[in-house]
């Protein structure tokens, strides 16, 4: 199993960054169960992903991310074209660290994705 490049463990969720994907996983409750079902079935994730994304966070391939930026309140905003942006409520230092790591990894993930397409 791959090890995350960066992991931020919060009381209600865990953020994990791998070289090719960002995962935001809930720890418990009904939303966690719904998240598990959606992520376990790729057809559901692809067809209903935009709808479920408003309820539960889903994994996002780094090549799909346009940018990661920290807002004035210190929250991390992940900009994803054609999907709803993700806002992750973190401490300002965590947001900055995560944004920096994502912005380092996104360009190489885009190159790898383009290489696989062609």
Protein Blocks (a to p, Z undefined) as FASTA:
>chain_A
ZZdfbdcddfkbccdddfkbccdddfbdjklmmmmmmmmmmklmmmmmmmmmmmpccddd
fklpmbdcddfkopacdddehiacddddddfklmmmmmmmmmmmmmmmmmmmmmmmZZ
